[in-house]
Amino acid sequence: MGRTTLVEHDVPVEVRDGTVLRADVWRPADGPPSPAVLFRTPYGKSPLGLATLTPAQCVDRGYAAVVQDTRGRFGSEGEWAPLDWSREGPDGYDTVEWTAGQPWCDGNVAMAGTSYQAIVQWLAAMEKPPHLRAIAPTMSTSAPFDAEQLGGSLRLDHLTSWLGLTALEWVQRRAAAGDPVDGAVVAEVVQLLTTPDVPLRRWPLSTILDFEGFPGRLRDIFAGKVATVADYRLGEVGVPTFSVGGWYDVFSHGTIELHRAMRAQDPVAGRHELVVGPWVHSGQLPQVQGEVNTGPYGSAQGARLADLHLDFFDRHLRPSAADAGTAAGGDVRYFLFGDDTWHRAESWPPPEAVDSPWYLAGPEGGEEDGRLLPEPPQEGFGQDAFTYDPENPVPSHGGRVLQLGRLAAGPLNQAHLEARPDVLLYTSEPLTEPLDVVGRQRLRLRFGSDAPATAVVAKLTDVHPDGRSLLVAEASLRLDTGNGAPPDEPYDADLLLGDTAWRFAPGHRLRVHVTSSNFPHLDRHPNVPGPVGEAEHCRPARQTVWYGGPYESVLRLRVLPAPSTGGIA
């Protein structure tokens, strides 16, 4: 039902060191004190308009909403440095407790928000504010889970585009304070945002944004002085969690692993829930993702995402819901691409999912491309080769990328990349029955290189009868033997393709890509040893994929034993 809403702008919140942070407060105009939902953002409190949950939706369900600019951002005082997480936990704690003490709040506080707004929830929760009852982080990650997903690579376009945007705001602030920045800095920031391919091709990468005084230099990140992703003491997070992710979110793996970690330490059903939709990393979550229209249930609105948030908060913040009980139908909701329906599971991956190995094999019958077989190949071992030249990398196209730069995310057609000589293909026969790939997917490759250090990149695609090859999942792994891999001793490379829920329809084929680059989403491996981002030169490398016999290369899928039917509304 509709309510009359009071909105107070720029309300001061003084935190423990005397810094004043400012917030907009949305609350019902009348009635008794209510629970409150806190959003903390570095992107400006006034334009906050997330598809997951909005302040207006909170008020409509009888909650107050506090939307705060984080330290040093927009209306809040203090200094803000990109990727400095040290103040977010204490500032979050102090704001939770300030909120709980207001006359319009009944003392029960939750937190919500996406991306950075999700990360600060974890940081606040591990500080254990007494009045925090639940958090709802959408699209978040942590340092160890992010490193596991990337396999040692650097999410280059993501990092530099985000730093470029913060640098632009830093330049504007300096100019407004009468301390204009050197024109060379401004020119580089503009180039990074408009034509990023030019600076991102430099050797070494540490020369990008290498300006004294700029907060968040790549040189400091490579040296370990600045953490690109926060880490959490999850054992100290004692509140229920409602995690939301997307299959094409850049933080997909982190979101799922954070949920799994919370379930592992607190297995009470209903306290930790997970929702994973068809989405890329975005605050809007529409039904069109990449080249796929996922139908009316594929958007945040179609998924009733705001109601799911508020239902969760009702169970854990309303005094009458002290015994939260079990989330009806299981703690996990996931969207199945291809069937375009939502499904429930007791946990992730669904307990009923089983292993389904598919084996890489060489070409047959005059074909150029390799095969993907449900049984090990019988013809013994073989190998395929390609040359990886860092100066001519495979361009990024779709997948789990951030769209702040010039990249497009989601399930995009890879057919134009498949014609490149540095992309090996392994394709199955057309399926005769639907195949629901649901869970975590991995690729174990026997991979050789004549370089002492290199990288391998892999993709799983859905090949349609019309020839489109839609990207389903992807992985990368940096490899280093110190002196090169002898021809008869390939690397044993285990690549994490990550989690998905995708129906391969009858007549479609599974395909695996193997190459060594995905630029500029990932930094180019120079094929020489050394720390990420510090190479001053590069060299081509001859790469080989081994298969068959003792050199088994295998795609390990998790599949449902029978196709899902029905789904939930």
VENPERA-V841840 format. One record per residue. N is the residue number from 1. RES is the residue in one small letter. SS is DSSP state (H for helix, E for strand, L for the rest). BURIAL is + if it has 24 or more other C-alpha atoms within 12 Angstrom, else -. Layout:
n:N res:RES ss:SS burial:BURIAL
n:N res:RES ss:SS burial:BURIAL
This chain:
n:1 res:m ss:L burial:-
n:2 res:g ss:L burial:-
n:3 res:r ss:L burial:-
n:4 res:t ss:L burial:-
n:5 res:t ss:E burial:+
n:6 res:l ss:E burial:-
n:7 res:v ss:E burial:-
n:8 res:e ss:E burial:-
n:9 res:h ss:E burial:-
n:10 res:d ss:E burial:+
n:11 res:v ss:E burial:+
n:12 res:p ss:E burial:+
n:13 res:v ss:E burial:+
n:14 res:e ss:E burial:+
n:15 res:v ss:L burial:+
n:16 res:r ss:L burial:-
n:17 res:d ss:L burial:-
n:18 res:g ss:L burial:-
n:19 res:t ss:L burial:+
n:20 res:v ss:E burial:+
n:21 res:l ss:E burial:+
n:22 res:r ss:E burial:+
n:23 res:a ss:E burial:+
n:24 res:d ss:E burial:+
n:25 res:v ss:E burial:+
n:26 res:w ss:E burial:+
n:27 res:r ss:E burial:+
n:28 res:p ss:E burial:+
n:29 res:a ss:L burial:-
n:30 res:d ss:L burial:-
n:31 res:g ss:L burial:-
n:32 res:p ss:L burial:-
n:33 res:p ss:L burial:+
n:34 res:s ss:E burial:+
n:35 res:p ss:E burial:+
n:36 res:a ss:E burial:+
n:37 res:v ss:E burial:+
n:38 res:l ss:E burial:+
n:39 res:f ss:E burial:+
n:40 res:r ss:E burial:+
n:41 res:t ss:E burial:+
n:42 res:p ss:L burial:+
n:43 res:y ss:L burial:+
n:44 res:g ss:L burial:+
n:45 res:k ss:L burial:+
n:46 res:s ss:L burial:+
n:47 res:p ss:L burial:-
n:48 res:l ss:L burial:+
n:49 res:g ss:L burial:-
n:50 res:l ss:L burial:+
n:51 res:a ss:L burial:+
n:52 res:t ss:L burial:+
n:53 res:l ss:L burial:+
n:54 res:t ss:L burial:+
n:55 res:p ss:H burial:+
n:56 res:a ss:H burial:+
n:57 res:q ss:H burial:+
n:58 res:c ss:H burial:+
n:59 res:v ss:H burial:+
n:60 res:d ss:H burial:+
n:61 res:r ss:L burial:+
n:62 res:g ss:L burial:+
n:63 res:y ss:L burial:+
n:64 res:a ss:E burial:+
n:65 res:a ss:E burial:+
n:66 res:v ss:E burial:+
n:67 res:v ss:E burial:+
n:68 res:q ss:E burial:+
n:69 res:d ss:E burial:+
n:70 res:t ss:L burial:+
n:71 res:r ss:L burial:+
n:72 res:g ss:L burial:+
n:73 res:r ss:L burial:+
n:74 res:f ss:L burial:+
n:75 res:g ss:L burial:+
n:76 res:s ss:L burial:+
n:77 res:e ss:L burial:+
n:78 res:g ss:L burial:-
n:79 res:e ss:L burial:-
n:80 res:w ss:L burial:+
n:81 res:a ss:L burial:+
n:82 res:p ss:L burial:+
n:83 res:l ss:L burial:+
n:84 res:d ss:L burial:+
n:85 res:w ss:L burial:+
n:86 res:s ss:L burial:-
n:87 res:r ss:L burial:+
n:88 res:e ss:H burial:+
n:89 res:g ss:H burial:+
n:90 res:p ss:H burial:+
n:91 res:d ss:H burial:+
n:92 res:g ss:H burial:+
n:93 res:y ss:H burial:+
n:94 res:d ss:H burial:+
n:95 res:t ss:H burial:+
n:96 res:v ss:H burial:+
n:97 res:e ss:H burial:+
n:98 res:w ss:H burial:+
n:99 res:t ss:H burial:+
n:100 res:a ss:H burial:+
n:101 res:g ss:L burial:-
n:102 res:q ss:L burial:+
n:103 res:p ss:L burial:-
n:104 res:w ss:L burial:+
n:105 res:c ss:E burial:+
n:106 res:d ss:E burial:+
n:107 res:g ss:E burial:+
n:108 res:n ss:E burial:+
n:109 res:v ss:E burial:+
n:110 res:a ss:E burial:+
n:111 res:m ss:E burial:+
n:112 res:a ss:E burial:+
n:113 res:g ss:E burial:+
n:114 res:t ss:E burial:+
n:115 res:s ss:L burial:+
n:116 res:y ss:H burial:+
n:117 res:q ss:H burial:+
n:118 res:a ss:H burial:+
n:119 res:i ss:H burial:+
n:120 res:v ss:H burial:+
n:121 res:q ss:H burial:+
n:122 res:w ss:H burial:+
n:123 res:l ss:H burial:+
n:124 res:a ss:H burial:+
n:125 res:a ss:H burial:+
n:126 res:m ss:L burial:+
n:127 res:e ss:L burial:+
n:128 res:k ss:L burial:+
n:129 res:p ss:L burial:+
n:130 res:p ss:L burial:+
n:131 res:h ss:L burial:+
n:132 res:l ss:E burial:+
n:133 res:r ss:E burial:+
n:134 res:a ss:E burial:+
n:135 res:i ss:E burial:+
n:136 res:a ss:E burial:+
n:137 res:p ss:E burial:+
n:138 res:t ss:E burial:+
n:139 res:m ss:L burial:+
n:140 res:s ss:L burial:+
n:141 res:t ss:L burial:+
n:142 res:s ss:L burial:+
n:143 res:a ss:H burial:+
n:144 res:p ss:H burial:-
n:145 res:f ss:H burial:+
n:146 res:d ss:H burial:+
n:147 res:a ss:H burial:+
n:148 res:e ss:H burial:+
n:149 res:q ss:H burial:+
n:150 res:l ss:H burial:+
n:151 res:g ss:L burial:+
n:152 res:g ss:L burial:+
n:153 res:s ss:L burial:+
n:154 res:l ss:L burial:+
n:155 res:r ss:E burial:+
n:156 res:l ss:H burial:+
n:157 res:d ss:H burial:+
n:158 res:h ss:H burial:+
n:159 res:l ss:H burial:+
n:160 res:t ss:H burial:+
n:161 res:s ss:H burial:+
n:162 res:w ss:H burial:+
n:163 res:l ss:H burial:+
n:164 res:g ss:H burial:+
n:165 res:l ss:H burial:+
n:166 res:t ss:H burial:+
n:167 res:a ss:H burial:+
n:168 res:l ss:H burial:+
n:169 res:e ss:H burial:+
n:170 res:w ss:H burial:+
n:171 res:v ss:H burial:+
n:172 res:q ss:H burial:-
n:173 res:r ss:H burial:-
n:174 res:r ss:H burial:-
n:175 res:a ss:H burial:-
n:176 res:a ss:H burial:-
n:177 res:a ss:L burial:-
n:178 res:g ss:L burial:-
n:179 res:d ss:L burial:-
n:180 res:p ss:L burial:-
n:181 res:v ss:L burial:+
n:182 res:d ss:L burial:-
n:183 res:g ss:H burial:-
n:184 res:a ss:H burial:-
n:185 res:v ss:H burial:+
n:186 res:v ss:H burial:+
n:187 res:a ss:H burial:-
n:188 res:e ss:H burial:+
n:189 res:v ss:H burial:+
n:190 res:v ss:H burial:+
n:191 res:q ss:H burial:+
n:192 res:l ss:H burial:+
n:193 res:l ss:H burial:+
n:194 res:t ss:H burial:-
n:195 res:t ss:L burial:-
n:196 res:p ss:H burial:+
n:197 res:d ss:H burial:+
n:198 res:v ss:H burial:-
n:199 res:p ss:H burial:+
n:200 res:l ss:L burial:+
n:201 res:r ss:L burial:+
n:202 res:r ss:L burial:+
n:203 res:w ss:L burial:+
n:204 res:p ss:L burial:+
n:205 res:l ss:H burial:+
n:206 res:s ss:H burial:+
n:207 res:t ss:H burial:+
n:208 res:i ss:L burial:+
n:209 res:l ss:L burial:+
n:210 res:d ss:L burial:+
n:211 res:f ss:L burial:+
n:212 res:e ss:L burial:-
n:213 res:g ss:L burial:-
n:214 res:f ss:L burial:+
n:215 res:p ss:L burial:+
n:216 res:g ss:L burial:+
n:217 res:r ss:L burial:+
n:218 res:l ss:H burial:+
n:219 res:r ss:H burial:+
n:220 res:d ss:H burial:+
n:221 res:i ss:H burial:+
n:222 res:f ss:H burial:+
n:223 res:a ss:L burial:-
n:224 res:g ss:L burial:-
n:225 res:k ss:L burial:-
n:226 res:v ss:L burial:-
n:227 res:a ss:L burial:+
n:228 res:t ss:L burial:+
n:229 res:v ss:L burial:+
n:230 res:a ss:L burial:+
n:231 res:d ss:L burial:+
n:232 res:y ss:L burial:+
n:233 res:r ss:L burial:-
n:234 res:l ss:H burial:+
n:235 res:g ss:H burial:-
n:236 res:e ss:H burial:-
n:237 res:v ss:L burial:+
n:238 res:g ss:L burial:+
n:239 res:v ss:L burial:+
n:240 res:p ss:E burial:+
n:241 res:t ss:E burial:+
n:242 res:f ss:E burial:+
n:243 res:s ss:E burial:+
n:244 res:v ss:E burial:+
n:245 res:g ss:E burial:+
n:246 res:g ss:E burial:+
n:247 res:w ss:E burial:+
n:248 res:y ss:E burial:+
n:249 res:d ss:L burial:+
n:250 res:v ss:L burial:+
n:251 res:f ss:L burial:+
n:252 res:s ss:H burial:+
n:253 res:h ss:H burial:+
n:254 res:g ss:H burial:+
n:255 res:t ss:H burial:+
n:256 res:i ss:H burial:+
n:257 res:e ss:H burial:+
n:258 res:l ss:H burial:+
n:259 res:h ss:H burial:+
n:260 res:r ss:H burial:+
n:261 res:a ss:H burial:+
n:262 res:m ss:H burial:+
n:263 res:r ss:H burial:+
n:264 res:a ss:H burial:-
n:265 res:q ss:H burial:-
n:266 res:d ss:L burial:-
n:267 res:p ss:L burial:-
n:268 res:v ss:L burial:-
n:269 res:a ss:L burial:+
n:270 res:g ss:L burial:+
n:271 res:r ss:L burial:+
n:272 res:h ss:E burial:+
n:273 res:e ss:E burial:+
n:274 res:l ss:E burial:+
n:275 res:v ss:E burial:+
n:276 res:v ss:E burial:+
n:277 res:g ss:E burial:+
n:278 res:p ss:E burial:+
n:279 res:w ss:E burial:+
n:280 res:v ss:E burial:+
n:281 res:h ss:L burial:+
n:282 res:s ss:L burial:+
n:283 res:g ss:L burial:+
n:284 res:q ss:L burial:+
n:285 res:l ss:L burial:+
n:286 res:p ss:L burial:+
n:287 res:q ss:L burial:+
n:288 res:v ss:E burial:+
n:289 res:q ss:E burial:+
n:290 res:g ss:L burial:+
n:291 res:e ss:L burial:-
n:292 res:v ss:E burial:+
n:293 res:n ss:E burial:-
n:294 res:t ss:L burial:+
n:295 res:g ss:L burial:+
n:296 res:p ss:L burial:-
n:297 res:y ss:L burial:+
n:298 res:g ss:L burial:+
n:299 res:s ss:L burial:+
n:300 res:a ss:L burial:+
n:301 res:q ss:L burial:+
n:302 res:g ss:L burial:+
n:303 res:a ss:L burial:+
n:304 res:r ss:L burial:+
n:305 res:l ss:H burial:+
n:306 res:a ss:H burial:+
n:307 res:d ss:H burial:-
n:308 res:l ss:H burial:+
n:309 res:h ss:H burial:+
n:310 res:l ss:H burial:+
n:311 res:d ss:H burial:+
n:312 res:f ss:H burial:+
n:313 res:f ss:H burial:+
n:314 res:d ss:H burial:+
n:315 res:r ss:H burial:+
n:316 res:h ss:H burial:+
n:317 res:l ss:H burial:+
n:318 res:r ss:L burial:+
n:319 res:p ss:H burial:-
n:320 res:s ss:H burial:-
n:321 res:a ss:H burial:-
n:322 res:a ss:L burial:-
n:323 res:d ss:L burial:-
n:324 res:a ss:L burial:+
n:325 res:g ss:L burial:-
n:326 res:t ss:L burial:-
n:327 res:a ss:L burial:+
n:328 res:a ss:L burial:-
n:329 res:g ss:L burial:-
n:330 res:g ss:L burial:+
n:331 res:d ss:L burial:+
n:332 res:v ss:E burial:+
n:333 res:r ss:E burial:+
n:334 res:y ss:E burial:+
n:335 res:f ss:E burial:+
n:336 res:l ss:E burial:+
n:337 res:f ss:E burial:+
n:338 res:g ss:L burial:+
n:339 res:d ss:L burial:+
n:340 res:d ss:L burial:+
n:341 res:t ss:E burial:+
n:342 res:w ss:E burial:+
n:343 res:h ss:E burial:+
n:344 res:r ss:E burial:+
n:345 res:a ss:E burial:+
n:346 res:e ss:L burial:+
n:347 res:s ss:L burial:+
n:348 res:w ss:L burial:+
n:349 res:p ss:L burial:+
n:350 res:p ss:L burial:+
n:351 res:p ss:L burial:-
n:352 res:e ss:L burial:-
n:353 res:a ss:E burial:+
n:354 res:v ss:E burial:-
n:355 res:d ss:E burial:+
n:356 res:s ss:E burial:+
n:357 res:p ss:E burial:+
n:358 res:w ss:E burial:+
n:359 res:y ss:E burial:+
n:360 res:l ss:E burial:+
n:361 res:a ss:E burial:+
n:362 res:g ss:L burial:+
n:363 res:p ss:L burial:+
n:364 res:e ss:L burial:-
n:365 res:g ss:L burial:-
n:366 res:g ss:L burial:-
n:367 res:e ss:L burial:-
n:368 res:e ss:L burial:-
n:369 res:d ss:L burial:+
n:370 res:g ss:E burial:+
n:371 res:r ss:E burial:+
n:372 res:l ss:E burial:+
n:373 res:l ss:E burial:+
n:374 res:p ss:L burial:+
n:375 res:e ss:L burial:-
n:376 res:p ss:L burial:+
n:377 res:p ss:L burial:+
n:378 res:q ss:L burial:-
n:379 res:e ss:L burial:-
n:380 res:g ss:L burial:-
n:381 res:f ss:L burial:-
n:382 res:g ss:E burial:+
n:383 res:q ss:E burial:+
n:384 res:d ss:E burial:+
n:385 res:a ss:E burial:+
n:386 res:f ss:E burial:+
n:387 res:t ss:E burial:+
n:388 res:y ss:E burial:+
n:389 res:d ss:L burial:+
n:390 res:p ss:H burial:+
n:391 res:e ss:H burial:+
n:392 res:n ss:H burial:+
n:393 res:p ss:L burial:+
n:394 res:v ss:L burial:+
n:395 res:p ss:E burial:+
n:396 res:s ss:L burial:+
n:397 res:h ss:L burial:+
n:398 res:g ss:L burial:+
n:399 res:g ss:E burial:+
n:400 res:r ss:L burial:+
n:401 res:v ss:L burial:+
n:402 res:l ss:L burial:+
n:403 res:q ss:L burial:+
n:404 res:l ss:L burial:+
n:405 res:g ss:L burial:+
n:406 res:r ss:L burial:+
n:407 res:l ss:L burial:+
n:408 res:a ss:L burial:+
n:409 res:a ss:L burial:+
n:410 res:g ss:E burial:+
n:411 res:p ss:L burial:+
n:412 res:l ss:L burial:+
n:413 res:n ss:E burial:+
n:414 res:q ss:L burial:+
n:415 res:a ss:L burial:-
n:416 res:h ss:L burial:-
n:417 res:l ss:H burial:+
n:418 res:e ss:H burial:+
n:419 res:a ss:H burial:-
n:420 res:r ss:L burial:-
n:421 res:p ss:L burial:+
n:422 res:d ss:L burial:+
n:423 res:v ss:L burial:+
n:424 res:l ss:E burial:+
n:425 res:l ss:E burial:+
n:426 res:y ss:E burial:+
n:427 res:t ss:E burial:+
n:428 res:s ss:L burial:+
n:429 res:e ss:L burial:-
n:430 res:p ss:L burial:+
n:431 res:l ss:L burial:+
n:432 res:t ss:L burial:-
n:433 res:e ss:L burial:-
n:434 res:p ss:L burial:+
n:435 res:l ss:E burial:+
n:436 res:d ss:E burial:+
n:437 res:v ss:E burial:+
n:438 res:v ss:E burial:+
n:439 res:g ss:E burial:+
n:440 res:r ss:E burial:+
n:441 res:q ss:E burial:+
n:442 res:r ss:E burial:+
n:443 res:l ss:E burial:+
n:444 res:r ss:E burial:+
n:445 res:l ss:E burial:+
n:446 res:r ss:E burial:+
n:447 res:f ss:E burial:+
n:448 res:g ss:E burial:+
n:449 res:s ss:E burial:+
n:450 res:d ss:L burial:+
n:451 res:a ss:L burial:+
n:452 res:p ss:L burial:+
n:453 res:a ss:E burial:+
n:454 res:t ss:E burial:+
n:455 res:a ss:E burial:+
n:456 res:v ss:E burial:+
n:457 res:v ss:E burial:+
n:458 res:a ss:E burial:+
n:459 res:k ss:E burial:+
n:460 res:l ss:E burial:+
n:461 res:t ss:E burial:+
n:462 res:d ss:E burial:+
n:463 res:v ss:E burial:+
n:464 res:h ss:L burial:+
n:465 res:p ss:L burial:-
n:466 res:d ss:L burial:-
n:467 res:g ss:L burial:-
n:468 res:r ss:L burial:+
n:469 res:s ss:E burial:+
n:470 res:l ss:E burial:+
n:471 res:l ss:E burial:+
n:472 res:v ss:E burial:+
n:473 res:a ss:E burial:+
n:474 res:e ss:E burial:+
n:475 res:a ss:E burial:+
n:476 res:s ss:E burial:+
n:477 res:l ss:E burial:+
n:478 res:r ss:E burial:+
n:479 res:l ss:E burial:+
n:480 res:d ss:E burial:+
n:481 res:t ss:L burial:+
n:482 res:g ss:L burial:-
n:483 res:n ss:L burial:-
n:484 res:g ss:L burial:+
n:485 res:a ss:L burial:+
n:486 res:p ss:L burial:-
n:487 res:p ss:L burial:-
n:488 res:d ss:L burial:-
n:489 res:e ss:L burial:-
n:490 res:p ss:L burial:+
n:491 res:y ss:E burial:+
n:492 res:d ss:E burial:+
n:493 res:a ss:E burial:+
n:494 res:d ss:E burial:+
n:495 res:l ss:E burial:+
n:496 res:l ss:E burial:+
n:497 res:l ss:E burial:+
n:498 res:g ss:E burial:+
n:499 res:d ss:E burial:+
n:500 res:t ss:E burial:+
n:501 res:a ss:E burial:+
n:502 res:w ss:E burial:+
n:503 res:r ss:E burial:+
n:504 res:f ss:E burial:+
n:505 res:a ss:L burial:+
n:506 res:p ss:L burial:-
n:507 res:g ss:L burial:-
n:508 res:h ss:L burial:+
n:509 res:r ss:E burial:+
n:510 res:l ss:E burial:+
n:511 res:r ss:E burial:+
n:512 res:v ss:E burial:+
n:513 res:h ss:E burial:+
n:514 res:v ss:E burial:+
n:515 res:t ss:E burial:+
n:516 res:s ss:L burial:+
n:517 res:s ss:L burial:+
n:518 res:n ss:L burial:+
n:519 res:f ss:E burial:+
n:520 res:p ss:L burial:+
n:521 res:h ss:L burial:+
n:522 res:l ss:E burial:+
n:523 res:d ss:L burial:+
n:524 res:r ss:L burial:+
n:525 res:h ss:L burial:+
n:526 res:p ss:L burial:+
n:527 res:n ss:L burial:+
n:528 res:v ss:L burial:+
n:529 res:p ss:L burial:+
n:530 res:g ss:L burial:-
n:531 res:p ss:L burial:+
n:532 res:v ss:L burial:+
n:533 res:g ss:L burial:+
n:534 res:e ss:L burial:+
n:535 res:a ss:L burial:+
n:536 res:e ss:L burial:-
n:537 res:h ss:L burial:-
n:538 res:c ss:L burial:+
n:539 res:r ss:L burial:+
n:540 res:p ss:L burial:+
n:541 res:a ss:E burial:+
n:542 res:r ss:E burial:+
n:543 res:q ss:E burial:+
n:544 res:t ss:E burial:+
n:545 res:v ss:E burial:+
n:546 res:w ss:E burial:+
n:547 res:y ss:E burial:+
n:548 res:g ss:L burial:+
n:549 res:g ss:L burial:-
n:550 res:p ss:L burial:-
n:551 res:y ss:L burial:+
n:552 res:e ss:L burial:+
n:553 res:s ss:L burial:+
n:554 res:v ss:E burial:+
n:555 res:l ss:E burial:+
n:556 res:r ss:E burial:+
n:557 res:l ss:E burial:+
n:558 res:r ss:E burial:+
n:559 res:v ss:E burial:+
n:560 res:l ss:E burial:+
n:561 res:p ss:L burial:-
n:562 res:a ss:L burial:-
n:563 res:p ss:L burial:+
n:564 res:s ss:L burial:+
n:565 res:t ss:L burial:-
n:566 res:g ss:L burial:-
n:567 res:g ss:L burial:-
n:568 res:i ss:E burial:+
n:569 res:a ss:L burial:-
